[in-house]
Amino acid sequence: MTDHQAANAAKTIAVLGTGKIGEALLSGMIRGGRRPADLLVTARRTERAEELRTRYGVESVTNAEAAKRADTLILTVKPQDMAKLLEELTPHLPTGASPLIISGAAGIPTSFFEERLAPNTPVVRVMTNTPALVDEAMSVISGGSHATPADLAHAEEIFGGVGKTLRVPESQQDAATALSGSGPAYFYFLVEAMTDAGILLGLPRAQAHDLIVQAAIGAAVMLRDSGEHPVKLREAVTSPAGTTINAIRELENHGVRAALISALEAARNRSRELASGTG
């Protein structure tokens, strides 16, 4: 263990608003070697807090107590609840060394936190996605004005427990949200449409689903592991006058490529609206 890792291991981390993503992070940190004794959780419902305490051996506390005790606060509440949470936390945060604030709320910039917290409070913004639940997340990380390289590395360590991480300038967060944060939904939509097509072609739903899901997994692994450009991989499946090229012609005729580009632009623009408070 490096000195940096040892220092991070000694930190007390609190996950506030521990829903599914928060629980995935909690599980990932424990599997990564962090002691349950160094982890705190908060939850809106008492029964949820007790469930987390029983399942992971962590201490369940109030938001105020977490603010007083934790070196790192991971805020996983919904974006619309963030301002209220900060109002609740502010009176209880230490007046000396500020804890690291890690926000997982979509569309909220680090400046939102910096304006409401003590001067020089380090803030890291993270956009993760639901595959965190199966340790296949893509978490995009950006630092605020006062976040240090060590703060960013600490966030990478936490979110690296549930998948991959990528550090980007905050100006790219809205684009990353459109591609990665919302990305799984596009694939689910595509699988849904292809399943319906399979049924139309005469396959039982379960068989169509299995065929498509395995094709998606295989294609994703090839994209990840081969290092080849997707065009080259597609061309390897596309023989002259064959079935694939006829299908691709129809996709192009119906403007699927243009529709995808427009859809991602719309998602990016909505993220900007949320960030500016106009949405």
Stockholm file with secondary structure:
# STOCKHOLM 1.0

chainA/1-279         MTDHQAANAAKTIAVLGTGKIGEALLSGMIRGGRRPADLLVTARRTERAEELRTRYGVESVTNAEAAKRADTLILTVKPQDMAKLLEELTPHLPTGASPLIISGAAGIPTSFFEERLAPNTPVVRVMTNTPALVDEAMSVISGGSHATPADLAHAEEIFGGVGKTLRVPESQQDAATALSGSGPAYFYFLVEAMTDAGILLGLPRAQAHDLIVQAAIGAAVMLRDSGEHPVKLREAVTSPAGTTINAIRELENHGVRAALISALEAARNRSRELASGTG
#=GR chainA/1-279 SS CCHHHHHHHTSCEEEESCCHHHHHHHHHHHHTTCCGGGEEECCSSHHHHHHHHHHHCCEECCHHHHHHHCSEEEECSCGGGHHHHHHHHGGGSCSSSCCEEEECCTTCCHHHHHTTSCTTCCEEEEECCGGGGGTCEEEEEEECTTCCHHHHHHHHHHHGGGEEEEECCGGGHHHHIIIIISHHHHHHHHHHHHHHHHHHTTCCHHHHHHHHHHHHHHHHHHHHHHCCCHHHHHHHHCCTTSHHHHHHHHHHHTTHHHHHHHHHHHHHHHHHHHHHTCC
#=GC SS_cons         CCHHHHHHHTSCEEEESCCHHHHHHHHHHHHTTCCGGGEEECCSSHHHHHHHHHHHCCEECCHHHHHHHCSEEEECSCGGGHHHHHHHHGGGSCSSSCCEEEECCTTCCHHHHHTTSCTTCCEEEEECCGGGGGTCEEEEEEECTTCCHHHHHHHHHHHGGGEEEEECCGGGHHHHIIIIISHHHHHHHHHHHHHHHHHHTTCCHHHHHHHHHHHHHHHHHHHHHHCCCHHHHHHHHCCTTSHHHHHHHHHHHTTHHHHHHHHHHHHHHHHHHHHHTCC
//
